[in-house]
Every structure is written in C-alpha cells, then in structure tokens.
Amino acid sequence: MSSKTLVELMIHILDNTPFLECFTLDTRIYGFKNEIRRCLALDNGLFLTIDDPIECELDRELFMSTSDLVEACRARQVIRRYIEGKVPSTQPRTRDFDLAPPLTGLTSTSAAAAVGLASRLPYRFLPWCGAEAMEPEDQLTLPEDILRKIHALMPLADAARAACSSRVFLDSWRCYPKLVFDMRTLSKDVFHRFDPFVPAKEDRLRDFIDRVDHIMQNHSGTGVKIFILRTQSIFSVCSSYLDRWLQVAISPGIKEFELHLPISNMMEYNFPTSLLSMENGRWIQSFYLSACSFDSSDKVGCLSSLKIIHLRHVNITGEDLSLFLSNSFNLKQLILSGCDHINSLKIPHLLSKLKILKVIGCNNLQTIEGNAPSLRTFYYSGPSIHILLSDPLKLKLIHIFGSRPNRLYYASTKLPFIAPNLKTLFLLSSYETVNTPTLVGKFLHLKHLEIVLLTPSQSPDYDFCSLVSFLDAAPSLKKFILRVELPALSNDSILELNQGDSSLKKRISEHCHKKLKTVMITGFCSSKTMIELTNYILEFAVSLKRLTLDTTRGYDMRLCESNTCLPLSKDALMEARKSILAIRTHIEKKVPSNIKFKVIEPCNEFHSEESCHK
C-alpha cells in the first residue's frame, strides 16, 4: 500500500541488502500466484489440505473491494515514483501483480466493481483493460486462456463492458459462453426502460430485440455453453429473429438451453427441431421450451447427454414426444406442464434412468404407461387417468394435487398397485363427493402421509372417518397430517347431534398402529366424524407421541418473519370456538399423559377478518 513508512522500509531494504537477488512488491491483498495455484487445483479436481498454509490464507475473502482497488492504484504510483528508480540495474526485477481479477469465485459484485473502476481510472493502471494504452513494460503477461476464463466468469453486462476496453476480451466476447437474455441481465439503463408503467411497449420491444440481435450477430457461434432467452408477456418476437438466434446458440458444446416465450403470445413459433441434430444435440444436458410447437421429432439426433426436459405449454403430440424421448436414453427428469395435445404419455423402454416425472395440467391426457425401473418421484395434477408403470419398485414419493374433486377416492383405488414401495404420499383434493373406500392394497412402506382438502364445505356430509382406510393400509406410517384449508362449517356438529353409536366402530375392525408417532390436523372442526377420527387415532396409535389440533388455518404455515396469522371469517371463528369446546368435551380427557397434546386457538385479539398477531 502507499504508506509512507512502508515505502521507507522498502528503500531501507534496497540500500542495506547488497546481495538481494529477488524483490517482489504485490499491491493485491492476496498473492496472485497463490490464486492461480488454487484455480488450477480446483480445475483438476484437487483440493489443498487444511495443513497447507496457502489454503488457510485463501480461505479468507479473496475479492478486492472498490476502495482496495483504488489503494492498489495509488501503491503502484508510489512504487514508480519513489522505489523503482532505486532498484540496482544488475538486480532482476519481478513483475508486480497489481490489479488482475481473482480467478476463482468471481461474483457479480466484484466483477462490476472492477469494470466500474475501469471507467474512472487511466488505462495504464488497469493492464487488463486496454492493451493499446499501456506502456510495453506494463502489459500483462497472463496467458490468453486464463484471460478468457476471467472473462467467462463475468456476468453478461460486465463482460460486454470489458470487451469494449480490451482487444483480448473483445476476441473472447465473440465466443462468450453464457448468453442469458432478459431485462435483468441487460444493462441497468435498459432495465429502467423496460419499466412496465412506461406506455411505449413497441419501443421497449424494439430495444430488447435490437440488443439481443446485435449480440447474437457478433457472436461467432462457437463456445456457447448456456443460452437462456426470457421474454415478457407483452413481447412477441418475430420467428425470423428466433430462428437466427437459435442457429447461433445451438451449436456443438451447448449444455443448457431455455427458451421462455409468453404463453399469451398470439404468434405460434415452431421450434426448428433440425437444430437438435447429432452434432449439436449430443452436448445438451438441460432443455426447456415454452409456448412453442414441437413436431418433426424424426429430425432430432441422439441426445446422449440430455438429463432434464421441461416442456411448458408446448404443442406436441404423444407420438412426437415418445420419439423425442427415445433419443434421450440418459434422461433423469421429465416435466410436462400444460401440454394439452398429449393424449397418451408412453415412457420408452430406453428411459431406464428416469428418476423424476412431473405431469401438471395436461388436460387431455388419458394414460401414462411405460417402464420406470429407476423412477423415484412422481408429481401429477390433472384429470383422473389410467396409470400403468411396470417395475416401479424404486418409486418412493408421490404428489397428486390440483383443484379437482375426489382425489382421495382416486388415490385409494389406484395407488396401492402403482407404487408398492411408496414412502411419502401427498394428496390434495378440492373436495370429496364420495367417501374413501377401504383400500384393497397396502402401503407397506409408507411413512409420511399428508392430505389436503381445499373446500370441504362443498361436501358437508363427507365422512372424515373414511380416512382411516389410509391409516389401516399403512402399517409403517409414522406421520399423518390432515389439512382443511378453508375451515369446514360442519352440518353434523357433535355439539348439536345426539352421539348415538359410532359409525366408525361398526364399519372397521380393530387395528393397532404401532409406528404412528405424529398426528396434526389443521382446520379442525366440531364434525362428529372428525371427533371420531381423532379418538380412533388416540385409541389405536399405541406409539403416538405428539397430537396437534389446530382450529385455525394452520399455525405452521403462517408468515415466519411477521408471525402473522391467516385471517378467518366470522363464521369460521364461530366454528373454531365450537371446535375448542368439542375438543375439551370429547377428546382432551382421553389423551394419555405421555402424549404431547397441543390445541391451537384463534388469537385473543382476532375478532374480525383483519390479520392478527399471535
């Protein structure tokens, strides 16, 4: 640094050490050589040991703040003015590494600080930002491949600025690997011009297209690793521009591809499947496509590296999809969302590595069938369909959700035969018009069961005791959660009806749940069948340790930062008070002392539909 006493110390060393052979002054906080060593070690999969002093030194902050960069420039001036002339001519001079950016862990903040400083300081103090303005002895001697790596680590906007100030970076800009285009990745002045409150939509669209088109025209078409294009809902990019950009982006070596077009776009774009040829497609690892047409799958080559496919509102038929999947034999994750042209999803036999399958909102889908020996997770939202998966022995987690009725009935009749080794089951139903039947099959390995009823008021006569069939079919169950999102306004309140004989005891035989330890019911109501369900759990869950009955909308789901409870209507508040009375009258006395019993009540100061704090 430019400290007077430090300069005096250096001069003292030069004047009093006649046999000095090496003299190095480093204006950076950490030694540049050490960072190169660390970078090369990480690139080769090596790690420095904890005992290595370099590792301990570099575990600290590696980045230089803006003030550190300014001080480094001052230090260099001081070295040239007061020290350089005193170095004997017979003594070899070593290069001082003053402003080269770190090679590892470069962040957007540090890159922006370095590039921002470049616009305020003379070029001769930034040897990596303008070789033409540097004196010969000031030119940085770093290898070109390292400079390209530094450039590749910069965000898009900062990489563009650096390319404007250095011939080396200008050359690497033509093969910049991460092309991510949206309003946030462009320069700040462009981002402000895309203010949604600005009425000139045509100007914003024209500006966006011009910027992207200029970058793509100046790109060489080689070296692209990531291409992501996200457009707003107001944008309708002409297909000629998209064809031109994709022709450059989808080239040998690309690994991640995402094309986000607006779902409300009136212009239907037909994705050029010929770009996924043998030469280009074999590199892609992740493929995302939205609001496009995807046909002519016979033009797609072997996608041997593809692991993730996500199609959102894509017009593709089941036949074209099967043909597309058959070329992706290393696929691990398949996500289909809003693809209404698919009537039947057939998983090819070659997809033996598929682990995650998500099918959401494909309204015309009727069947899912195929071989899934490695499938572990299955998400489904849509109409009730026929599912036939052969050899799904590794399927451990199933989520069935969506605003449709009778999901519990569907799950009880289908799932025991689809996933015999299931461990986690999440079911969300809008409401149930029929009671859950006794399960024929068994969930022998099921440990976590969560059931959500969104609007149970649409089925006021629903028998909560029918859920016992799930408990009886899962002898290994450890945790059971029942959520009633909109608190049920019970028509069969136990406080208003004669108790009589329990219909539950008439319908089922006695079971002993030896492993059930945690039970939580949110939106608890005074329904007679819900009271009977709770008493059944207390009687037959011999290992129960925790029972939580929540008469609100779920204390465990409220906002953690503000600790704000979800609002309740006046009718829901009245039902909550009835539920508390029913709990104290019919449940509380039956809870053994070894069970941690908790009842969640509405907040004392919560007397209206306004939010409250507990």
C-alpha positions in Angstrom: 0.0 0.0 0.0 1.0 3.6 -0.3 2.0 4.0 3.3 5.0 6.4 3.9 6.6 4.1 6.5 6.2 1.0 4.2 7.9 2.9 1.4 10.7 3.9 3.8 11.1 0.2 4.8 11.4 -0.9 1.1 14.1 1.8 0.5 15.9 0.7 3.6 16.0 -2.9 2.4 17.3 -1.8 -1.1 20.0 0.4 0.5 21.2 -2.2 3.0 21.0 -5.6 1.3 23.8 -5.7 -1.3 23.2 -9.4 -2.0 19.5 -9.1 -2.6 18.5 -11.3 -5.6 14.7 -11.1 -5.8 12.5 -8.2 -4.9 8.7 -8.5 -5.4 6.0 -6.0 -4.5 2.4 -7.2 -4.7 -0.3 -4.5 -4.4 -3.1 -7.0 -4.1 -4.4 -8.2 -0.7 -3.5 -11.8 -1.6 -0.8 -13.2 -3.8 -1.8 -13.7 -7.4 0.4 -16.8 -7.7 -1.4 -18.5 -4.9 -4.8 -17.8 -6.5 -3.6 -19.3 -9.8 -2.4 -22.4 -7.9 -5.8 -22.7 -6.2 -7.7 -22.3 -9.6 -5.6 -24.9 -11.3 -6.0 -27.3 -8.4 -9.8 -26.9 -8.5 -9.9 -27.4 -12.3 -8.1 -30.7 -11.9 -10.4 -31.9 -9.1 -7.6 -31.4 -6.5 -8.0 -29.8 -3.1 -5.3 -28.2 -0.9 -5.1 -29.8 2.5 -6.1 -27.9 5.6 -2.5 -28.0 6.8 -1.3 -26.2 3.7 -0.7 -22.5 4.7 -1.8 -21.3 1.3 -5.2 -22.9 1.8 -5.6 -21.3 5.2 -4.7 -17.9 3.7 -7.1 -18.2 0.8 -10.0 -19.3 2.9 -10.4 -15.6 3.8 -12.1 -13.1 1.5 -10.5 -13.3 -2.0 -12.1 -10.3 -3.5 -10.9 -6.7 -3.5 -13.4 -4.0 -2.8 -13.6 -0.8 -4.7 -11.5 1.0 -2.1 -8.9 -1.7 -2.2 -8.6 -1.3 -6.0 -8.1 2.4 -5.6 -5.4 1.9 -3.0 -3.7 -0.6 -5.3 -3.5 2.1 -8.0 -2.0 4.6 -5.5 0.5 2.0 -4.4 1.6 1.4 -8.0 2.2 5.2 -8.5 4.2 5.3 -5.3 6.3 2.4 -6.4 7.2 4.0 -9.7 7.9 7.4 -8.1 9.9 6.5 -5.0 11.1 2.9 -5.3 11.6 1.8 -8.9 14.5 4.2 -9.5 16.4 2.9 -6.5 16.5 -0.7 -7.7 20.0 -1.5 -8.9 20.2 -2.2 -12.6 22.0 -5.5 -12.0 19.2 -6.8 -9.9 16.4 -8.7 -11.8 13.0 -7.1 -11.5 10.0 -9.2 -11.0 6.5 -8.3 -12.2 4.2 -6.8 -9.6 0.7 -8.3 -9.9 -1.5 -5.3 -9.0 -5.0 -5.4 -10.5 -5.6 -8.7 -12.1 -9.1 -10.0 -11.1 -9.3 -13.2 -9.0 -9.7 -16.4 -11.0 -11.9 -18.3 -8.5 -15.3 -17.4 -7.1 -15.7 -14.2 -9.2 -19.1 -12.7 -8.3 -21.3 -10.2 -10.0 -20.4 -7.6 -7.3 -16.7 -7.9 -7.6 -16.8 -8.0 -11.4 -19.0 -4.9 -11.5 -16.6 -3.1 -9.1 -13.6 -3.9 -11.2 -15.3 -2.9 -14.5 -16.8 0.2 -13.0 -13.4 1.3 -11.8 -12.0 0.8 -15.3 -14.2 3.7 -16.5 -12.8 6.1 -13.9 -9.0 5.3 -13.9 -6.3 5.7 -16.6 -5.8 2.6 -18.6 -2.1 2.3 -17.6 -3.3 1.3 -14.1 -5.5 -1.4 -15.4 -3.3 -3.6 -17.6 -6.2 -6.0 -18.5 -8.5 -3.3 -19.9 -6.8 -1.7 -22.9 -3.5 -3.0 -24.2 -3.2 -0.2 -26.7 -3.0 2.5 -24.0 -0.3 0.6 -21.9 3.3 1.1 -22.0 5.3 -2.0 -23.1 6.5 -2.8 -19.6 3.0 -2.5 -18.2 1.4 -5.1 -20.4 0.0 -8.1 -18.5 1.7 -11.3 -19.3 -1.1 -13.7 -18.3 -1.8 -16.4 -20.8 -4.7 -15.8 -23.1 -6.7 -18.8 -21.9 -6.6 -17.5 -18.3 -7.9 -14.1 -19.5 -10.7 -15.9 -21.4 -11.6 -17.7 -18.2 -11.7 -14.5 -16.3 -14.0 -13.0 -19.0 -16.3 -16.1 -19.0 -16.8 -15.7 -15.2 -18.2 -12.2 -15.6 -21.9 -11.5 -15.9 -23.2 -10.7 -19.3 -23.3 -6.9 -18.9 -19.9 -6.6 -17.3 -18.4 -8.9 -19.9 -19.7 -6.6 -22.6 -18.2 -3.6 -20.9 -14.8 -5.3 -20.6 -14.9 -6.3 -24.3 -15.2 -2.6 -25.1 -11.9 -1.8 -23.4 -9.6 -4.7 -24.3 -8.7 -6.4 -27.6 -8.2 -9.7 -25.7 -11.6 -9.6 -24.2 -13.2 -8.4 -27.5 -11.9 -11.6 -29.1 -13.3 -13.8 -26.2 -16.6 -11.9 -26.4 -17.2 -13.4 -29.8 -17.3 -16.9 -28.1 -18.8 -15.8 -24.7 -20.2 -19.0 -23.2 -23.2 -17.7 -21.1 -25.9 -15.9 -23.2 -28.7 -15.1 -20.7 -31.1 -12.6 -22.1 -33.8 -10.9 -20.0 -34.4 -7.5 -18.6 -32.3 -8.2 -15.5 -29.2 -9.4 -17.3 -29.1 -6.4 -19.7 -27.6 -3.1 -18.6 -29.3 -1.0 -16.0 -30.4 1.7 -18.4 -32.2 -0.9 -20.5 -33.8 -2.4 -17.4 -35.2 1.0 -16.4 -36.5 1.5 -19.9 -38.5 -1.8 -19.6 -40.5 -0.2 -16.7 -44.0 -1.8 -17.1 -45.6 1.6 -16.3 -44.0 3.1 -19.4 -46.7 3.0 -22.2 -44.3 2.8 -25.2 -44.4 -1.0 -25.4 -43.2 -1.0 -29.1 -40.1 0.9 -28.2 -39.2 -1.4 -25.3 -39.7 -4.5 -27.5 -37.7 -2.9 -30.4 -34.9 -2.1 -27.9 -34.9 -5.6 -26.5 -34.8 -7.2 -29.9 -32.1 -4.9 -31.2 -29.8 -5.5 -28.2 -30.1 -9.3 -28.4 -29.8 -9.3 -32.2 -26.7 -7.2 -32.0 -25.0 -9.6 -29.5 -26.0 -12.7 -31.5 -24.8 -11.3 -34.8 -21.4 -10.5 -33.3 -21.1 -14.0 -31.7 -19.0 -16.5 -33.6 -21.4 -19.3 -32.9 -18.8 -21.4 -31.0 -18.2 -21.8 -27.3 -21.8 -21.3 -26.2 -22.4 -23.3 -23.0 -25.7 -21.7 -21.8 -28.4 -20.0 -23.8 -31.4 -18.6 -22.0 -34.0 -16.3 -23.5 -36.8 -15.0 -21.4 -39.4 -12.6 -22.8 -42.2 -10.7 -21.1 -45.9 -11.4 -21.8 -46.1 -8.3 -23.9 -43.3 -9.4 -26.2 -44.0 -11.2 -29.5 -40.6 -11.7 -31.1 -40.8 -12.5 -34.8 -39.9 -16.0 -35.7 -37.2 -14.8 -38.1 -35.3 -13.4 -35.2 -35.7 -16.5 -33.1 -34.5 -18.7 -36.0 -31.4 -16.6 -36.4 -30.6 -16.5 -32.7 -31.1 -20.3 -32.2 -29.0 -21.0 -35.2 -26.1 -19.4 -33.4 -26.9 -20.6 -29.9 -27.5 -24.3 -30.6 -24.0 -25.3 -31.6 -21.6 -28.1 -30.6 -20.8 -27.8 -26.9 -24.0 -26.2 -25.7 -25.1 -27.7 -22.3 -28.1 -25.7 -21.1 -30.9 -24.4 -23.4 -34.0 -22.4 -22.3 -36.5 -20.6 -24.5 -39.2 -18.8 -22.5 -41.8 -17.4 -24.8 -45.0 -15.8 -23.4 -48.0 -18.2 -23.0 -50.3 -15.4 -24.2 -48.3 -14.9 -27.4 -50.6 -14.9 -30.4 -47.8 -15.8 -32.7 -47.1 -19.5 -32.6 -43.5 -20.4 -33.0 -42.5 -23.7 -34.5 -39.2 -24.8 -32.9 -36.7 -25.9 -35.5 -36.1 -29.5 -34.4 -33.4 -29.9 -37.0 -31.1 -27.9 -34.8 -31.0 -30.8 -32.4 -29.1 -32.9 -34.9 -26.4 -35.5 -34.0 -23.7 -32.9 -33.9 -25.5 -30.2 -31.8 -27.9 -32.3 -29.7 -25.4 -34.7 -28.2 -24.0 -32.0 -25.9 -27.2 -30.7 -24.4 -27.8 -31.6 -20.7 -30.9 -29.4 -19.9 -33.7 -28.5 -22.4 -36.5 -26.1 -21.5 -39.2 -24.9 -24.0 -42.4 -23.0 -23.5 -45.2 -21.7 -25.8 -43.9 -23.3 -28.9 -44.8 -26.1 -31.4 -42.6 -29.1 -31.4 -43.0 -31.5 -34.2 -41.0 -33.5 -36.7 -39.2 -35.3 -33.9 -37.7 -37.6 -36.5 -35.2 -34.8 -37.3 -33.8 -35.0 -33.7 -30.5 -36.8 -33.3 -29.2 -38.8 -30.4 -29.4 -36.6 -27.3 -26.9 -38.8 -25.3 -26.1 -36.1 -22.6 -29.7 -34.9 -22.1 -30.8 -35.3 -18.4 -33.6 -32.7 -18.0 -36.5 -32.0 -20.3 -39.1 -29.3 -19.3 -41.9 -28.6 -21.8 -44.4 -25.9 -20.8 -47.5 -25.2 -22.9 -45.8 -26.8 -25.9 -47.9 -28.1 -28.8 -46.5 -31.6 -29.1 -48.4 -34.9 -29.6 -47.8 -38.1 -27.6 -46.2 -39.7 -30.7 -43.7 -36.9 -31.2 -43.0 -36.8 -27.5 -42.3 -40.6 -27.4 -40.0 -40.3 -30.4 -38.2 -37.3 -28.8 -37.8 -39.3 -25.5 -36.4 -42.3 -27.3 -33.4 -40.3 -28.3 -32.7 -39.3 -24.7 -31.8 -42.5 -23.1 -29.9 -40.8 -20.2 -32.8 -38.7 -19.2 -33.3 -38.3 -15.4 -36.1 -35.7 -15.1 -39.1 -35.1 -17.3 -41.6 -32.2 -16.7 -44.7 -31.6 -18.7 -46.9 -28.6 -18.0 -50.0 -27.5 -19.9 -49.2 -29.7 -22.9 -52.9 -30.3 -23.9 -52.1 -32.1 -27.2 -50.8 -35.2 -25.4 -53.5 -37.9 -25.1 -51.2 -40.7 -24.0 -47.8 -40.5 -22.4 -45.7 -43.6 -23.2 -42.3 -43.8 -21.5 -39.9 -45.6 -23.8 -38.2 -48.7 -22.5 -34.8 -47.0 -23.1 -35.6 -44.4 -20.3 -34.2 -46.8 -17.6 -32.6 -43.8 -15.8 -35.6 -41.6 -15.4 -35.9 -40.6 -11.7 -38.4 -37.7 -11.6 -41.6 -37.4 -13.6 -43.9 -34.3 -13.3 -47.1 -34.0 -15.3 -49.0 -30.9 -14.5 -52.2 -29.6 -16.1 -52.2 -31.7 -19.3 -56.0 -31.6 -19.6 -56.4 -34.1 -22.4 -54.1 -36.8 -21.0 -55.8 -40.1 -20.5 -53.0 -42.6 -19.8 -49.4 -42.8 -18.5 -47.7 -46.1 -19.2 -44.3 -47.5 -19.7 -41.2 -48.9 -18.0 -39.9 -47.0 -15.0 -37.3 -49.1 -13.1 -35.5 -46.0 -11.7 -38.4 -43.7 -11.1 -38.3 -42.3 -7.5 -40.6 -39.2 -7.6 -43.9 -38.7 -9.4 -45.9 -35.4 -9.4 -49.3 -35.3 -11.0 -52.0 -32.7 -11.4 -54.9 -33.1 -13.9 -57.8 -35.3 -14.7 -58.1 -38.8 -13.3 -56.2 -41.0 -15.7 -55.1 -44.6 -16.0 -51.5 -45.1 -14.8 -49.7 -48.3 -15.7 -46.0 -48.3 -14.7 -44.1 -51.6 -14.9 -41.5 -52.4 -12.4 -41.8 -49.1 -10.3 -40.0 -50.6 -7.3 -38.0 -47.5 -6.6 -40.9 -45.1 -6.6 -40.8 -43.5 -3.1 -42.7 -40.2 -3.3 -46.0 -39.3 -5.0 -47.7 -35.9 -5.1 -51.2 -35.8 -6.5 -52.6 -32.3 -6.4 -54.8 -29.8 -8.3 -58.2 -28.2 -7.9 -60.3 -31.3 -8.8 -62.6 -33.3 -6.6 -62.4 -36.9 -5.4 -58.6 -37.2 -5.5 -58.7 -39.2 -2.3 -61.1 -41.7 -3.8 -58.9 -42.0 -6.9 -55.7 -42.5 -4.9 -57.3 -45.1 -2.7 -58.3 -47.3 -5.6 -55.2 -46.8 -7.8 -52.0 -46.0 -5.9 -51.5 -49.2 -3.8 -51.0 -51.1 -7.1 -48.8 -48.4 -8.8 -46.2 -47.9 -6.0 -45.9 -50.8 -3.6 -42.7 -49.3 -2.0 -44.0 -45.8 -1.5 -42.7 -43.9 1.5 -44.2 -40.4 1.1 -47.7 -39.6 -0.2 -49.1 -36.1 -0.6 -52.8 -35.8 -1.7 -54.6 -32.6 -2.5 -58.3 -32.6 -3.3 -60.7 -29.8 -3.9 -63.5 -31.7 -2.2 -64.8 -35.2 -1.9 -68.3 -36.2 -3.0 -67.8 -39.8 -2.1 -66.2 -41.4 1.0 -62.8 -43.0 0.7 -63.4 -46.8 0.3 -61.4 -49.5 2.2 -58.1 -49.9 0.4 -57.7 -53.3 -1.2 -53.9 -52.9 -1.5 -51.4 -52.0 1.1 -48.7 -49.2 1.5 -46.4 -51.5 3.5 -43.5 -48.9 3.5 -45.4 -45.6 3.7 -44.0 -43.4 6.5 -45.4 -39.9 5.7 -49.0 -39.2 4.7 -50.3 -35.7 4.1 -53.9 -35.0 2.9 -55.2 -31.5 2.0 -58.9 -30.7 1.5 -59.3 -27.3 -0.1 -63.1 -26.6 0.1 -64.7 -29.2 2.3 -67.8 -27.0 2.6 -68.8 -28.3 -0.9 -69.2 -31.7 0.6 -70.7 -31.1 4.1 -71.7 -34.7 4.5 -68.2 -36.1 4.0 -67.2 -38.7 6.5 -63.8 -38.0 7.9 -63.7 -41.5 9.4 -63.3 -42.9 5.9 -59.7 -41.6 6.1 -59.0 -44.5 8.5 -58.7 -46.7 5.4 -55.4 -44.9 4.6 -54.1 -45.5 8.1 -55.1 -49.1 8.1 -53.4 -49.7 4.8 -50.1 -48.2 6.0 -48.7 -50.3 9.0 -45.4 -48.4 8.9 -46.8 -44.9 8.9 -45.0 -42.5 11.3 -46.5 -39.1 10.5 -50.0 -38.2 9.4 -51.1 -34.6 8.5 -54.7 -33.6 7.6 -55.2 -30.0 6.4 -58.6 -28.4 5.9 -57.6 -25.2 4.1 -61.0 -23.5 4.4 -62.3 -24.4 7.9 -65.3 -26.7 7.4 -68.7 -25.3 8.5 -69.9 -28.5 10.0 -73.5 -29.6 9.5 -73.0 -32.6 11.8 -71.5 -30.8 14.8 -71.2 -33.2 17.7 -72.4 -30.4 20.0 -75.8 -30.3 18.1 -76.4 -34.0 17.5 -77.1 -37.0 19.7 -73.9 -39.1 20.0 -75.5 -42.5 19.5 -73.4 -45.3 18.3 -70.2 -44.6 16.4 -70.5 -45.5 12.7 -66.7 -45.9 12.8 -66.8 -48.9 15.2 -69.5 -50.5 13.1 -67.5 -50.4 9.9 -64.0 -51.4 10.7 -62.2 -54.0 12.7 -59.7 -53.1 15.3 -56.2 -52.2 14.1 -53.1 -51.4 16.1 -50.8 -48.7 14.6 -47.5 -49.4 16.3 -45.4 -46.9 14.5 -47.6 -43.8 14.2 -45.9 -41.1 16.3 -47.0 -37.7 15.0 -50.5 -36.5 14.0 -51.5 -33.0 13.1 -55.0 -31.8 12.0 -55.4 -28.1 10.8 -58.7 -26.6 10.2 -60.1 -28.9 12.9 -63.9 -28.7 13.2 -66.6 -30.0 15.5 -67.8 -32.5 13.0 -68.8 -35.8 14.7 -66.8 -37.8 12.2 -63.7 -35.7 12.8 -64.0 -36.2 16.5 -64.4 -40.0 16.0 -61.3 -40.0 13.7 -59.3 -38.3 16.4 -60.5 -40.7 19.1 -59.7 -43.6 16.9 -56.1 -42.4 16.5 -55.8 -42.0 20.3 -57.1 -45.5 20.9 -55.2 -47.5 18.3 -52.0 -45.5 17.8 -50.2 -47.0 20.7 -46.8 -45.3 19.9 -48.3 -41.8 19.5 -46.1 -39.1 20.9 -47.4 -35.8 19.5 -51.0 -34.7 18.7 -51.7 -31.2 17.4 -55.3 -30.0 16.7 -55.4 -26.6 15.0 -58.7 -24.8 14.9 -57.3 -22.1 12.6 -55.9 -22.2 9.0 -52.6 -23.7 10.0 -50.3 -22.1 12.5 -47.3 -23.9 11.0 -47.9 -22.2 7.6 -48.1 -18.6 8.7 -45.5 -16.0 7.7 -42.4 -16.6 9.8 -41.0 -13.1 9.6 -44.1 -11.2 10.7 -45.6 -14.1 12.7 -48.9 -13.2 11.1 -51.9 -15.5 11.4 -54.0 -16.1 8.3 -57.4 -14.3 8.5 -60.6 -16.1 9.5 -64.2 -15.1 8.7 -66.8 -14.6 11.4 -68.4 -18.0 10.6 -65.0 -19.7 10.8 -64.3 -18.0 14.1 -67.6 -19.3 15.5 -66.8 -22.8 14.2 -63.4 -22.6 15.8 -64.9 -21.8 19.2 -67.3 -24.7 18.8 -64.3 -26.9 17.9 -62.4 -26.0 21.0 -65.5 -26.8 23.1 -65.8 -30.2 21.3 -62.1 -30.9 21.9 -62.4 -30.2 25.7 -65.6 -32.2 26.0 -64.9 -35.3 23.8 -61.1 -35.6 23.3 -59.0 -33.9 25.9 -59.8 -36.3 28.7 -58.9 -39.3 26.5 -55.3 -38.1 25.8 -52.7 -40.1 27.7 -50.2 -38.2 29.8 -47.3 -39.4 27.8 -48.6 -37.7 24.6 -47.6 -34.1 23.9 -51.0 -32.6 23.2 -51.4 -29.1 21.7 -54.6 -27.2 20.7 -54.2 -24.1 18.5 -56.8 -21.5 19.1 -57.5 -18.2 17.3 -55.7 -15.2 18.7 -57.3 -13.4 21.5 -57.2 -10.0 19.7 -58.5 -11.6 16.4 -62.2 -10.6 16.3 -62.7 -9.7 12.6 -61.5 -10.6 9.2 -58.4 -8.5 9.7 -54.9 -10.1 10.2 -53.8 -10.7 13.7 -50.5 -11.4 15.5 -50.2 -14.2 18.0 
